[in-house]
Amino acid sequence: MQTHHAAQSDGAPPEKVPLGRNPYDELAALADHPLDDFLTEDGQAPRQDEDAEVPWAPPNHRRGSRRRNRATGLPTVARLLVWVLTLVCLVTLADRWALLYAEHKTSEQLKDKLHLTAAPEVHIGGFPFLTQLAARRLDSVSVTVPDIPAQRVTLTQVTATASDIRIDGDGPTTVRGALVRQVHGQVLLSFADMNRELGASQVTFTAQGPGRVLAHGALRIAGRDLSVRAAADVRRVGDRGIATSVDGIQLDIDDLATYRPGTRPTEGLHLTPASARRLTREGEKIRSLLTVPEIVHRLGVPDSLLRAALHDEDKLHRLTGAPRFLHDLTGINLLDTALAHPGLLKQLGLDPSLLTALTKLTRPQIADHFSFAVQLPKPPDGALSLQRVTVDKDGIRADVSGAGLLLGR
C-alpha cells in the first residue's frame, strides 16, 4: 500500500496579499516636522548627502506661506517712509506757496508806490522761506524794475539786490514794512529809449567812449533837413543824479559847409574841404571871394600878391592851389561876411534864409535836443547814491548802493 504525500512545487512561495494603506499615514507624511524651521538656517531644508538619492515628494505649499507671514512687517516701514515723504512734500509746498505769495504782494506794492505800468520782478532768496519769516529776517531779495519814468527819459531797467533784511510782520499776509541793511544794484538808460523820448525822432545815440555819447541824425531847419552830430559827456551830479554836457555840435549843409553854434574860432559857418577845393578850381567864384576885404584880411594875403593874382590866371592858380591857402580858407568863419554879401552866398550855393535861421538857433536850443538829466528819488530814511557811471553799446549804466533803507512804514 502506497502512501501519497502532498506534492510540493519547486517555485517561489506565493506572495502575501498586502494590507490596505491608511490615508492618515499619507497625510502625515506630507506634513513638515514642527522643528524643521528652527533646526535649519533661514527655514531651508537640511542638507543631504549629494550622492544620496532624494525621494520624490509633492510640492510643499505651506512653507512659502510661512515665509510670507514673517515678512508682513516690511510694509510697515515702507508705509512710514511714504508718510514722512508726503509730510516733507506738503511742508515744502506750503513754504513755496508762502514764498510766491510774498513775492507777489511785494511786486504789487512796488508797482503802486512807484506808479509803474508793469509789475516788477521780485525774487526772495534763501530756503526755507517760512523759517526766515518766523525769524523776521530775509537773507536776500532781488528786484528788477522795468521802465521807470525819470523826467525826460525812462530808466529802462533797475536791478537791485538787498541783503540782511529785517521785516516787520507776523506772516506773509501781514508784512508791514522792512529795514534793508545793504542794497546794491544798477540803472540802465538804453539808447533805444533815449532815441524815442528825447523829442528828436531822427537822432540816434551811440557810445563814443567810457563816459561819452555821440548823437547823430537830422534836424529840420528853415524847411531843410540838416545832418547833425553832437557829442555829450555823461557825468554824475551829486549823489543821486546823472546829466549830460553837450558840446561839439555840428550841422552839415549838404557837402558845402558846416555850422557850429558859438563864437570860438572853430565855430560858425565853415566851408568843407571838398567845397573849398572845388571853389579854388572855379576862377570866377574864387575871384568874387577875394574881392571881399574881410575874407582877404582873414586869409592874410598881401595886397601886392592879391592884385597880381586877380589879373593873372597863372598867379591866381598858384595862390589858390597852395595847401596853405586851402587850409586857411576852410578855417574862416564866413557867417557874418556871407550875410553881408547875399550875392556871394548864392555863388557859394548857400541859401540866405537858411543862414538867417541858423544865426537864430543858439547852442542851448540845439543842445536841448540831446541833453537830459536823471535824479534818483531820495529815500525817507537811509542813504541811496550812485557810485559809477559808464557808457557801453547798450546805453548809460550807473551802479547804485544804499544802506539803512526803511520801506513800507
Order of alpha helices (4+ residues) and beta strands (2+ residues): alpha-alpha-alpha-alpha-beta-alpha-beta-beta-beta-alpha-beta-beta-beta-beta-beta-beta-alpha-alpha-alpha-alpha-alpha-alpha-alpha-alpha-alpha-alpha-beta-beta-beta
